[in-house]
């Protein structure tokens, strides 16, 4: 059996990645300059140029990869705790199936919990010599030691989305989480936020995703308005981690409302949620109508991810008579990009170890949501 021709694949992927126009972002503190303006009419769920349906494997004459020649390309994702990882799993399985059809031993592994994901990593590393590389979406920072063990075992590593920056990887792929926070700040600025406003923030989980979005938001307000970070922090009331769950988000929103006086609620015009699921939980709490205070002062609610349920709400302008809602893209099909980046790594390409490759975020609201509707999307 011939060896998988990673070099031929590398040349093709390099050209395709140029079309996708990826951007690299240092893990160091970013300079206070606005991210690039992106096309708000480009569909968020449009797959990258190198998706299974478009990738011309046969044209480059790739030969099958056996365990002896190349080993297993392991793709480790997390359990479907909410819609985004469900979408990630769907895209990962489809990409793996396409590669398997070409003879690449691509296998998807699911870590249902952080503890289970650690076990998955440890079990794979018992046969490290048979692994071509590992692409992993870490569950949370508790995976730090397990991910470090991958590097220590000499297995090529690509991290995706919830990147553990302290672990040196061959490449790191993520949505523009800093940009999600930054663009949220831009919209709040454009909608007239003042120092007297109270901002309610509902984060997702204890992960680099949340930390980076929160940092981008605060630094964005600092850039657009010139307020100090201390003054900005004093404006923000942050709930506990919602774990990306709409029911928990609804509960935390209701509890947060109960901690404010009515005078304070009259100044709570902006709600910063870290995900579409969280925002929908807030919507459900408002819709139920039994909150411990009047929240009619809310003017703007932010969201992010790319959930079709949210896009349909935006398209139908469900909330337009109450407040402005927008969602910033963070599409689960980025896992495809991560897998193909690993193929580039195995073909000999190198990426700066202190930079993250990210896809710019796009703002979706009632004006352009029609361009993002996709009935075939799993998310």
N, C-alpha and C positions, 0 to 999 in steps of 0.2 A: 504494500500500500504506500502510495507516495505521500510525501510530507505536504501539509497545508501551506499554500503559497502566500505567506503573510506579506512578503514584499510587494507582490502584484496588487494585493488588496490595499496596501498602504498608499500607493500612488493614486488609486481611484478615490480613496477616502479623503486624501488631502485636497483633491480638486473639489469634491462634494462639500467638504467643510468650508472651503473658501466661499462657495455659493451661499451656505447658511450664514456666513459672516459672524462667527463666534467672537466673543470679546473676553479678554482675560482680565481678572480683577485681583490685585494683590490682597493677601489676608491682613496686611498692615492697615492702619487707620487710613481711609481714603481721603484724598484731598477734597476740600469743600467746594467742589464744582459739580454742577448738575449733570446727571446721566444724560446720554443722548436721547433726543426726541425720537420716538418710534411711531410707526404707522398704525394708527388706531383702527384702521379698516382691514388690517390683515387678520385672517381667521386665526384664533388662538390654538385651535385644535388641528391645524394643518400639520401633518407629520413633517419632520425634517426631510431633506432631499434624499437621504440615504435610508429610507424606510424599506422594509422587506418588499413591498410591491414595486418599488422603483430601483432597487439595487441590482445591477446587472451582473450577478455573480458569474454566469456562464461566459460572459464576454471576456473576462480576465482569466479564464481557464483554471479556476481553482480546483485543486484535487482534494479528496477527503483527508481529514485529520484523524488519525487513530490515537488511542491512549499512549502508545509508545512514541509516536511522532510529535504529538502536541499536547496530549492530556485534556482534561476537562476544563472548559471555560465555565466557571461557577458564577452564577448570578444570584446574589442573596438579597431578598427584599423582605419587607415586614408584613405582618398579617393585616388584613383589611379592617383596621381600626376605624376607618372612615373612608369617604369616597376616593380621596387622592391615592392612597396606597392600593385600593382596588383597581384603579386605572393603571397604576404602575405595574401591578401584577399582570394585567391583561396585555399590556404592551410588551412586557418582558417575555411572557410565554409565547406571544406571536413572533417576536424576534428570534427567540431560541428555536422555535419550530422551523423558521426559515433557514437558520444556520444549520440545523440538524439535517435538513433536506439536502444541503450541500456537503454533508459529511463532517461538519464541525460538531464536536461533542459538547454542545452548550446545554447546561442543565440549570433550571431555576430551583432555588431552595427558598422556603418561606420560614422566617422566624416569627412565630405568633406573638411572642413576648420578648422583652430584652433578654431574659434568662434563656429562653429557648434559642434565640438568635446566637447567643454566646456558645451554646452547645453545638449549634450547626457549624459555626466556625471551627470549634475545637475538633469536631468529628472530621471535618474536611482536612484539617491540618495533620491528622494522623496518617494521611496519605498525600502529603504535600508534594512528593516527587511526581505524582500523577496529575497535578494541577497545572494547567497552562496559565491561569490567572484568575483573580477574583474581582468581580464587580459587586460592590455592596452599598445598600442603602442602610446605614446604621440606624438602629431603633432610637437610641438616645446616647448621651455621653457615657453611660455605663458600659458601652461597647469599646471604650478606649483601649483597655488592655487586650481585648480579643483582636481588635483591628491591628494593634501594634504587633501582636503575635504573627499576623499574616506577613508583615514586613520582615520580622525577625526570621521567619521560615524561608525567606527568599522568594516568596510567591509574588508576582506582579499584582499591583493593587490599584483599582480605580474606585474612588468614593463618589457617591451620588447623593445630592440633596442635603441630608443632615450630616454634613461633612464634619469630621473630627480633625480640626486643623493641626493639632499637635502631632498627629501621626504623618510622617512623610510618605506621600503616595506618588505613584507614577503619574496620576492625573486626578483632578477633582472637578466634578461637573455639578452645576446647580442652577436653579432658576435664580434670577436676580433678586434675592431677598432684600439686600440693601436698597435696591431700586424700588421694591414694593413699599418699604417704609418711606423712602424719599418722595415717591410720587403721591403717597397718601398725604404727606406734609404739604406738597405743592397744591393739591386740591383744597385742603383745609385753608391754606393761605389765600387761594383764589376765591374761596367762599367767605372770606372776611373774618377769620378767627382773630380774637383779641386777647390781651393778657387777662381779662376778666373771665374768660371761658373756662369751663371744666371739661376736660377730655377723659372719657371713659375708655380704657384699653382692655380688651379681652384677648389674652395670648393663647397659643395652642398648647405647647408642651415645653419641657425643659430640654431645649435643643439649640444647636447653632442657628437653625432656621428662625426661631423666635428671637433669639438674641440679636441676630443681624437685622431683622425687620424692625425691631424696636430701636436699634441704634440708627438705622437709616432714617426713621421717622423723626427722632430727636435732632439729628444733625441736619435734616432737611428744614425743620422749623427754624433752627439756628441760622441756616443759610438764607432762607427766604425772608425772615423777619428780624434777624439780628438779635434775638433774645438769647440770654445766656442759657446754657444747658441746665443750670440749677433752677432758674426761673421756669423753664419748660417742664422740668421734672415736677415742680410744685403744682403745675396745672393738671397733671395726669393722676388719675386714680386707676390702679391696675388690679384686676381680679386675680384670683389664683389661676393656675393652668387649667384650661377647659378640656385638654386632651382631644381637641378637635371634634368634640361631641356636641351636637346641637341641643340635646336635652340638658346636658351639664351647663352649656352656655346660657340657656334660658334660665336655669336656676341661679347661676352666678349673676346674671343681669338683674334678676328680680331682687337678689340679696343686696347688690350694689345700690340699686334704687332706694332700698330701705335704709341705707346708711346716710343718705343725704337729706338735708332739710329741703322744704319746697323752694326756698330762695335759692339754694344751691342747684336744685334740679332746673330751675328757670335759667341757669347759666350753663347747663349741660347741653350744648348744641352740637357737639361732635363726638361720634363713637368710632373708635379705631379697633376693628376686629381683624384677626390674623388669618381668616379663612372664610370661605363661603358657608361652610357648615355652621360656624360660629355665628355669622351674621343671620342665618336663617333661624337659629335659636333665639336671637334677639327679636327678630320679626315675630316669631311665635309668641314670645312673652308680651309684646306690645299688642298683638292681635287678640290675645286672651282677655286683655282689658282689666285684669284684677291686680295691677301693680300697686305697691304701697305709696305711690306718689304719682303726680302728673308729669309725664315726660314729653308733653307736646312741644317743648322747646327744641327738641332734637331736629336739626336741619340736615345733617349729613351722616351717613353710615357707610363706612368703607368695608370692603371684603377683598378676598383674593383667592386664586386657585384656577378656576375654569370649570366649575360644575354646571352641567346643562340645566339643572333645576334653577340655578341662579340666573343663567342667561335667559331662560324663558320668562322669569319674573321681570328682568330688566326690559326685555323686548315688549312684554305686555304692559309695562309701566305701572306695575301693581301698586307701587308706593309713591308715585309722583305727586299725589295730592297731600302727602304728609312730609316727606323728606327726600333728599337726593341720595341715591344709592349708586355706587360704582364698584366694580370688581377688577382687580389687577391680575393678569394672567400668570399662571405658574403650572404649566401643562405637564401631566404625568408622562407624556410620550418622550420626555427628556431621557428616560431610561434607555431608549434606543440609541441616543447619542452617546450615552455612557458605555454601552456595550461595544459600539463601533470604535470608541476611543480606545478601549482595551485592545481591539484588533490592531489598531495603529501602534499601540505600545508593543505588542507582540511582534509587529513587523519591524520594530527598531526605532520608531519615532520617540522623541523625548519631549516632555512638557516641563515648564518651570515648576519646581516642587512647592513654591510658595504662592502659587497663583491658582485661582479657580476659574474654569471656563464656564461662562454663564450666558444664558439667553435673555436679552432685554425683556422687561415686562411691558405689557400693553394695557392701557386703560379701556375697560368695556363698560358702557352705560346704555341707557335707553336709545341713544342716537345711533349706535353702531352694533348693538347686540345681535341684530339679524345676521351679521357676517360671521358670527361665532356659533350659531345654532348647528348642531350636528346630531341627528337622530341615531346615528350608529355609534356614537361615543359611549364607552362603558362607564363614564364618570359624569 
